[in-house]
Every structure is written in structure tokens, then in C-alpha cells.
Amino acid sequence: MAKVFRAAHKLVKINGELEVNVIGDKEMKNLNHHYRGKNSVTDVLSFAWDEDKKIKSEFLGQIYICYPQIARQAKEFGVKINEEFVRMLAHGFLHTVGYDHIKKPDAEKMFKIQEKIIKKYFAK
């Protein structure tokens, strides 16, 4: 995981600590329902500690990745599981540092950086 964050740091220039949790379907469904009101499994959830701009620390937040969902998505998208895992880890990281994909221009920017992280991670 450290290699993913080193690649991300080169593009985003933010330092800090993240808690990364790899969980199953049941726990992800519960978290998604509790925090987003969606009674379904999702691939990644991120919780940034400074979302409300009140908490300033070296701790960026938490990322929860649902491994079974990542495996399903990898199969669906025709990519290896480790590639999809790295993609969702990068995606979660970008959310913790303030990126989102609600508006199209923001989404384009976020996904462009996300894919650059993937390329850097898998570069030889």
C-alpha cells in the first residue's frame, strides 16, 4: 500500500496518515447504510477527518475497501484484482484529501489523477 501512496503523493503533494480497512460485504453494507443511507454494498468508503474544516492533524482519515466487491468489479471490468484494489485505494485517498466526483469537471479531474496514480504504481 505504501507504493500507492508514494505515487499519489507525487501527484497530490499531501502528507499524512490514513487508516485502511479491508472488509467484507456485510460490514460494507452496514457502513454504507449507516453513513450514506444506502442499503447495498459499495466498493470503497472514505472518511476524511477535516471534512468540516475543524480538525487539522496529520491523520487524513479512514478508507474502507470491500474486497469481495473489488473482486466482482475486476471481473466485470476485465482487470486484475490488484489493479482494481489499487484503483479503489487511490480513489479513497483522493476523497480524504478533498476530491469528489459530484460535478463533471471535478469528476474529470479526480479520475484523471486516479488513473495517473495507477500508471505510476504499475510502472516498472
N, C-alpha and C positions, 0 to 999 in steps of 0.2 A: 504494500500500500504506500510505503514511503516514496517509491518511484513515481507513483501517480501524483502525489502532492508536490514532489520536486518539479515535475513537468508543469503542473498547474501554477506553481509559484513563479516560474519563468514568464508566464503569460499574465498573471494577475498581480503579482508583487505584494501579496498579503501573507503575513506570518501569523501563526497561532496554532493552538491545539484543537483537535477535533476528536470526538468520541465516535467511533464507528462500530455499529452493531449489525451483525448478520443474523437474521431471524427467519422464522418460517411463516407459512401462510396465516395460521391462526393469530399469531401475535401481530402481524402486519394488518390483518383485517380489523383487529381490535383497536390498534393505534389509529388507523385511518378513520374508523367510525368515531372514536373519541375526539380526535383533533380536527377532523375535516367533515364530519357528518356523513361520510360515505361508507356504506356497509359492504365494502369489497376490498379485495387485495390490490395493492399497488406495488410498483417496483421499488421506489425509494421515497422516504420521507426525510425532510431536513428540518432541524430546529435551530435557528440562529439565535445566539444569546443577545445580540444587540438589535433585534428587530424593532424594538420600541425606542432605540437610541438612548436607553437609560443605563444599560450595563456595558461597561467598557472594560475589557480584560483581554488576556492573551488566549482565552478559551473562546473559539469561534462558535462552537455549538455541537450538535449531535446529528449523526446520519444513521438511518435505519435502512438496511438493504434486505429485501426479501429474496433469498437465494432461489427458492423454487420458482418464483415469478421471473427471475433473471434467466433461469434455465429455459422456461417456456418461451420467453421473448427471444432468446438467442436462436432457438429452433425456428420460431416464426419468421425472424428477420434473416435467417441463413447466415448467422455469425457464430463464432465460438463463444462459449460461455464466459471465458475470461475476458474477451473483448466487451461483451455486454456488461459484465461486472465493472470493469474499469470505466465504461461509459457512465454507468449509474453512480459510481463513486465520484467521478468528475462532476456530474450533474448535481449531486447532493452538495458537493463542496461549493459550487458556484452559487447555489441558493443560500448557503450560510454566509457568503460574503456579499450578498445583496443583489444578485442577478435574479431575474424572473422571466417568464415567457408568457405573460398575460397579453401584452400588446405585441403586434407583429414585429416592429423594429427591435424591441427588447429581446424577443424570441430569436430573431436572426442573429443578433449579437451574441447571445448566450450560447446558442447551438454552434456557432462558428468557433467560439473559444473552446467549447466542449470537445469538438472534433479535432481541434489543434492539440489538445491535451492527449487525446487518443493517439494521434500520429506521433507525438513526442514520446509517449510511453512505449509504443511498439517499434520505434526507430532503432536500428541496430547501431 
